[in-house]
Amino acid sequence: MANTDVADESVPVLVLTAAVGAIVLVLILLCNSVRGEKEEEHQEHDEKSTKKEKKNPQQQSKKSKQQGKAPKKQQHSFTHPYLAATLKGHSDNVVDLDFSINGKYLASCAEDRTVRIWSLKEFKDKEHKCLRGNVEYDHGTNVKFSPDCKAFITSISNGNCIRVFKIGKKEDGNAASITNVLDFPKKHVLDIIDIGIGSVPNGSYIMTATGDTTIIIWDLKGEVLTTIDTHHMNNNHAAVSHCGRFVASCGFTPDVKLWEVVFTKSGEFSEVRRAMELKGHSASVYHFSFNLDSTRMATVSKDGTWKLWDTDVEYMKQQDPYLLRTGSWNHTGPSKISLSYDSHTIAIAAGTNIYVYNADTGDAEQEYEDVHALPITSIAFSPSSYYLVTSGDRHIQVFHNVTGCKANITEMEKKLVKATSKTVKERLQQQLKTEKEKLESLHEGMNGSV
């Protein structure tokens, strides 16, 4: 009896086990079926994709290349009848420019880690060659020629110091090589905003300025001679005059301060003494510029005016500079100003635009809009005053100084009336003829563009 009961109890267990097994088997078969359908779908999709690639392999290759490349920067294009040349050579934004005092060369530094020297005599050519020098592991932020035109200096971004480059010359006197010869020690805490080189009869020096109130005067070997506190609250701009006699600065305060750098007769540094101040603006002075012999200065201010000053005064006797002219301009924000070497022309760079004025009359003469793709970083007249150059992107724009040409004609005509010598008259007449022909050709270009 006991065996029969056990056998009866095992029957439901076997039936239950068989049922569970059947259910599991059905589930496995369903999963395999679904998986097979998905694999077939993926296979069909892959086959279709392969067929498409075979049909148009060039398009697929083009797409893959485009995905790997960054979008190209749009090139800025500017044309104008008074544009003499566009200098193309830098591969990144140009940040500063400077002419050699002999009027032969233009130096430029850019974020592409190069400095370049351009020949002014090639400005009239279609192609403009340049001599390239590398700024190793850094890039220049300012550039200035030495007074003897045999070297130039740059302030470098990461090193935040002065780097000296020597210019090698060919037998014909043309520049042949650029060599880094010296790095000054790092003394500034803040970034250098401006540099300059001065040479006076008994000595030479280098100036560096930062955005606080600090200016350092160095000897040519990198030794600090003295430090100036400008008391501007902050410096906007600092520069050495073309004659080398003065160091000047402007900033948050509404004035421009000038110091004279003094050396002894034996050539030793003596002192930096206060010379004069330009007072007349009612707000911060953004920028200023000297003429060739420092007898004139031009300033531009946050108050919306530019001013021309007579600085040919006896400052040792406390005589103040004379205000000659005030002009207004329609722009707000930091701007740069340049006074031509002959004092006839004033140019202001504001944003991407340039405003040109006759310094003798104060009249607005030209306005160039959207000269560069980015705000203008540097503006300067050539020593001959024939050219006005600007930087603001990868290119350097070179303009004919038409305003200066007109002013020269007016001045020559006045001199011709007063001239008594036959030789002087003939020379003036020839110069007048040349200037008028130049002006006429530029006007023809302007009329042809209208």
C-alpha positions in Angstrom: 0.0 0.0 0.0 2.8 2.4 0.9 4.5 1.9 -2.5 1.3 2.5 -4.4 0.8 5.9 -2.6 4.3 7.0 -3.4 3.7 6.2 -7.1 0.5 8.1 -7.1 2.1 11.2 -5.6 5.0 11.3 -8.2 2.6 11.5 -11.2 1.6 15.2 -10.6 5.2 16.1 -10.1 6.2 14.7 -13.4 3.3 16.3 -15.2 4.2 19.7 -13.7 7.9 19.3 -14.6 7.0 18.5 -18.2 4.7 21.5 -18.4 7.3 23.9 -17.2 9.9 22.5 -19.6 7.4 22.9 -22.5 6.8 26.6 -21.5 10.6 27.3 -21.4 11.1 25.7 -24.7 8.4 27.8 -26.3 9.9 31.0 -24.9 13.4 30.1 -26.2 11.9 29.4 -29.7 10.1 32.8 -29.6 13.3 34.7 -28.6 15.3 33.0 -31.3 12.6 33.9 -33.9 12.6 37.6 -32.9 16.4 37.8 -32.8 16.6 36.2 -36.3 14.2 38.8 -37.7 16.3 41.7 -36.2 19.5 40.2 -37.6 17.9 40.0 -41.0 16.7 43.7 -40.8 20.3 44.8 -39.8 21.8 42.7 -42.6 19.4 44.2 -45.1 20.3 47.8 -43.9 24.0 47.1 -44.1 23.6 45.7 -47.6 21.7 48.8 -48.7 24.4 51.1 -47.1 27.1 49.2 -48.8 25.3 49.5 -52.2 25.0 53.3 -51.6 28.7 53.7 -50.9 29.5 51.7 -54.0 27.2 53.9 -56.1 28.7 57.2 -54.8 32.1 56.6 -53.0 33.3 60.2 -53.7 30.4 61.7 -51.8 31.0 59.5 -48.8 34.7 60.3 -48.8 33.9 64.0 -49.1 31.5 63.8 -46.1 34.1 62.1 -43.9 36.7 64.7 -44.8 34.3 67.6 -44.1 33.5 66.1 -40.7 37.2 66.0 -39.8 37.9 69.6 -40.8 37.2 72.8 -38.9 35.2 75.4 -40.8 37.3 77.9 -42.8 37.5 81.5 -41.6 35.9 84.0 -44.0 38.4 86.2 -45.6 37.8 89.9 -45.3 38.0 91.9 -48.5 38.6 95.7 -48.6 39.1 97.9 -51.7 39.3 101.7 -52.1 40.9 103.9 -54.8 43.2 105.4 -52.2 44.4 101.9 -51.1 48.0 101.7 -52.3 48.7 98.0 -51.3 47.5 95.2 -49.1 50.5 93.3 -47.5 49.8 89.6 -47.2 52.2 87.3 -45.5 51.2 86.7 -41.9 49.0 83.7 -41.2 47.4 85.2 -38.1 46.4 88.6 -36.8 48.9 91.4 -37.0 49.1 93.2 -33.6 51.7 96.0 -34.2 53.6 97.9 -36.9 56.6 100.3 -37.0 58.5 102.2 -39.7 62.2 102.6 -39.7 63.2 106.2 -39.3 65.1 106.1 -42.6 61.9 105.4 -44.4 63.0 102.1 -46.0 61.3 99.4 -44.0 58.1 98.5 -42.2 58.2 96.0 -39.4 55.2 93.9 -38.3 54.6 91.3 -35.6 51.7 88.9 -35.4 50.1 86.1 -33.5 51.6 83.6 -36.0 54.9 83.7 -34.0 56.7 85.7 -36.7 58.1 89.2 -37.2 58.4 90.5 -40.8 60.2 93.3 -42.5 58.7 94.9 -45.6 60.4 97.2 -48.1 58.5 100.5 -48.8 59.9 100.7 -52.3 57.8 97.5 -53.1 54.5 99.1 -52.0 53.9 100.1 -55.6 54.4 96.5 -56.9 51.7 93.9 -57.3 53.6 91.4 -55.1 55.1 92.3 -51.8 58.0 90.2 -50.5 59.0 90.3 -46.8 61.8 89.1 -44.7 60.6 86.7 -42.0 62.0 86.1 -38.5 60.6 83.6 -36.0 59.6 84.3 -32.4 60.3 80.9 -30.8 57.6 79.5 -28.5 56.0 82.9 -28.2 54.6 85.8 -30.3 55.4 89.5 -30.4 52.9 92.1 -29.1 54.7 95.3 -29.9 57.6 96.1 -32.3 59.9 99.1 -32.6 62.9 99.8 -34.8 66.2 101.0 -33.3 67.2 104.6 -34.3 70.1 103.3 -36.4 67.7 100.8 -38.3 70.1 97.9 -37.6 67.9 96.2 -35.1 64.4 96.1 -33.6 62.8 95.1 -30.4 59.6 93.3 -29.6 57.7 92.6 -26.4 56.7 89.0 -26.2 53.4 87.7 -24.9 54.2 84.7 -22.7 57.7 85.8 -21.7 56.4 89.3 -21.0 59.8 90.8 -21.6 61.8 92.5 -24.4 63.4 90.5 -27.2 66.1 92.1 -29.3 66.5 91.1 -33.0 69.5 92.1 -35.2 69.0 92.8 -38.9 71.6 91.4 -41.2 72.3 93.4 -44.4 73.3 92.5 -47.9 76.1 94.4 -49.7 73.5 96.6 -51.4 72.1 97.6 -47.9 68.9 95.6 -48.1 67.8 93.5 -45.2 68.9 89.8 -45.5 68.3 88.1 -42.1 66.7 88.5 -38.7 68.5 87.0 -35.7 67.4 86.9 -32.0 70.3 88.2 -30.0 69.0 89.0 -26.5 66.1 88.6 -24.1 65.7 91.1 -21.3 65.0 89.8 -17.8 61.3 89.7 -16.8 60.6 92.7 -14.5 56.9 93.5 -15.1 54.1 91.8 -13.2 51.4 92.9 -15.6 51.5 92.6 -19.4 53.6 95.0 -21.4 51.3 97.3 -23.4 53.8 99.6 -25.1 57.6 99.8 -25.9 59.9 102.3 -27.4 63.6 103.1 -28.1 65.2 106.5 -27.7 68.5 107.8 -28.7 69.9 111.2 -27.7 73.4 112.7 -28.4 74.9 111.1 -25.3 73.0 107.9 -24.8 70.3 105.4 -25.7 67.6 103.7 -23.8 64.5 101.4 -24.1 61.1 102.0 -22.6 58.5 99.5 -21.5 55.0 100.3 -20.0 52.3 98.2 -18.4 48.6 98.8 -17.8 49.0 99.9 -14.2 51.0 103.1 -13.8 54.5 101.7 -14.4 57.1 102.7 -17.0 60.6 101.2 -16.9 63.6 102.8 -18.5 66.3 100.2 -19.5 69.8 100.4 -21.0 70.4 98.5 -24.2 71.8 95.5 -22.4 68.7 94.9 -20.3 69.7 96.7 -17.0 67.0 98.8 -15.4 68.0 102.5 -15.2 64.9 103.8 -13.5 61.1 103.4 -13.0 58.4 106.0 -13.5 55.1 106.1 -11.8 52.7 107.9 -14.1 50.0 108.5 -11.5 47.3 108.0 -14.2 45.5 105.4 -12.2 46.1 103.2 -15.2 48.1 103.6 -18.4 46.3 103.6 -21.8 49.4 104.3 -23.9 53.1 105.2 -23.6 55.6 106.1 -26.3 59.1 107.5 -27.0 59.2 110.5 -29.3 60.8 110.1 -32.7 63.6 112.4 -31.7 64.3 110.2 -28.6 64.2 113.1 -26.2 60.9 112.4 -24.5 58.9 109.6 -22.9 55.2 110.3 -22.7 52.1 108.6 -21.2 48.3 108.9 -21.0 45.7 107.0 -19.1 42.6 107.4 -17.0 43.3 111.0 -16.2 42.5 113.7 -18.8 46.1 114.7 -19.5 49.3 113.6 -21.2 52.6 113.7 -19.3 56.0 114.1 -20.8 59.4 113.3 -19.3 62.9 114.1 -20.6 65.5 111.3 -20.4 68.9 112.9 -19.6 72.4 111.5 -20.0 75.7 113.0 -18.9 78.2 114.3 -21.4 80.2 111.1 -20.8 77.2 109.0 -21.8 76.1 107.8 -18.4 72.4 107.9 -17.5 71.5 110.8 -15.3 67.8 111.1 -14.7 64.3 111.2 -16.0 62.7 114.6 -15.2 59.2 116.0 -15.8 59.1 118.2 -18.9 55.5 119.2 -19.5 51.8 118.2 -19.5 49.1 118.5 -22.1 45.9 119.6 -20.3 42.6 120.3 -22.0 40.6 117.1 -22.4 37.7 116.5 -20.0 38.0 112.7 -19.9 40.5 109.9 -20.2 43.0 110.2 -23.0 43.1 107.1 -25.2 46.1 107.7 -27.3 48.6 110.3 -28.6 51.2 110.7 -31.3 54.3 112.8 -32.0 55.5 114.5 -35.3 59.1 114.0 -36.4 60.9 116.6 -34.2 58.4 116.6 -31.3 57.3 120.1 -31.9 53.7 118.9 -32.4 51.5 116.3 -30.7 48.0 115.0 -31.4 45.7 113.4 -28.7 42.4 111.6 -28.8 40.1 111.3 -25.8 37.0 109.7 -24.4 35.4 113.1 -24.4 34.8 112.8 -28.1 37.5 115.2 -29.3 41.0 115.1 -30.8 43.5 117.9 -30.2 46.6 119.2 -31.9 49.3 120.8 -29.6 52.3 123.0 -30.1 55.0 121.4 -27.9 57.9 123.5 -29.1 58.0 125.4 -25.8 60.6 126.3 -23.2 59.5 123.8 -20.7 62.6 124.3 -18.6 61.1 127.8 -17.9 57.7 126.2 -17.0 56.2 127.3 -20.4 53.1 125.1 -21.1 52.3 123.6 -24.6 49.8 125.6 -26.7 46.5 124.1 -27.9 46.4 124.7 -31.7 43.2 123.0 -32.7 40.3 120.8 -31.5 38.2 118.5 -33.6 35.3 116.2 -32.8 34.7 112.7 -34.1 31.7 110.4 -34.0 32.8 107.3 -32.1 32.9 106.0 -28.5 35.4 103.5 -27.2 39.2 103.1 -27.2 40.8 104.6 -30.3 44.3 105.2 -31.7 45.6 108.4 -33.3 48.6 109.1 -35.6 50.1 112.4 -36.5 52.0 112.5 -39.8 55.7 113.3 -39.5 55.2 116.6 -41.3 52.3 117.5 -39.0 49.8 118.0 -41.9 47.6 115.0 -41.3 45.8 113.3 -38.4 44.3 109.8 -38.6 42.2 108.2 -36.0 41.4 104.4 -35.9 38.2 103.5 -34.1 36.9 100.0 -34.3 37.4 98.9 -37.9 37.1 102.4 -39.3 39.6 105.2 -40.1 38.9 109.0 -39.9 41.4 111.3 -41.6 41.6 115.1 -40.9 43.6 118.0 -42.2 45.7 119.1 -39.2 46.1 122.6 -40.7 42.4 123.3 -40.9 40.8 120.6 -38.7 38.5 119.5 -41.6 37.4 115.9 -42.0 38.8 114.7 -45.3 38.3 110.9 -45.6 36.5 108.1 -43.8 37.3 104.4 -44.5 34.8 101.9 -43.2 35.4 98.2 -42.4 39.1 98.4 -43.3 39.8 95.2 -41.3 37.8 92.2 -40.1 38.7 93.0 -36.5 39.3 96.2 -34.5 42.4 98.1 -35.7 45.5 97.3 -33.6 48.0 99.8 -35.1 48.0 102.9 -37.2 51.0 104.9 -38.4 52.3 107.3 -41.1 55.5 106.6 -43.0 58.4 109.0 -42.3 57.8 110.6 -45.7 54.1 111.0 -44.8 53.2 109.5 -48.2 51.6 106.4 -46.7 49.2 105.5 -43.9 49.3 101.9 -42.7 46.9 99.9 -40.5 46.6 96.4 -39.0 43.6 94.6 -37.6 43.6 91.1 -39.1 46.1 89.0 -41.0 46.6 91.8 -43.6 48.3 95.2 -43.5 46.5 98.0 -45.4 48.6 100.7 -47.0 46.8 104.0 -48.0 48.0 107.0 -50.0 48.0 110.0 -47.8 45.7 112.1 -50.0 45.1 114.7 -47.3 48.8 115.2 -46.8 49.3 115.6 -50.6 46.7 118.4 -50.7 48.3 120.1 -47.6 51.8 119.9 -49.2 50.4 121.5 -52.4 48.9 124.4 -50.4 52.2 124.9 -48.4 54.3 124.8 -51.6 52.1 127.4 -53.3 52.5 129.7 -50.3 56.3 129.2 -50.3 56.4 129.8 -54.1 54.7 133.2 -53.7 57.3 134.2 -51.1 60.4 132.7 -52.9 62.9 135.2 -54.3 65.6 132.9 -55.4 65.3 131.5 -59.0 66.7 128.1 -57.9 64.2 127.8 -55.0 61.3 128.7 -57.3 62.3 126.1 -59.9 62.6 123.4 -57.2 59.2 124.3 -55.7 57.6 124.3 -59.2 59.0 120.9 -59.9 57.7 119.6 -56.5 54.3 121.2 -57.1 54.1 119.5 -60.5 54.9 116.1 -59.0 52.4 116.5 -56.2 49.6 117.7 -58.4 50.2 114.8 -60.9 50.0 112.4 -58.0 46.8 113.9 -56.6 45.2 114.0 -60.1 45.9 110.3 -60.6 44.3 109.4 -57.3 41.3 111.6 -58.0 40.9 109.8 -61.4 40.9 106.5 -59.5 38.3 107.8 -57.1 36.0 109.0 -60.0 36.4 105.8 -61.9 35.2 103.8 -58.9 31.9 105.8 -58.5 
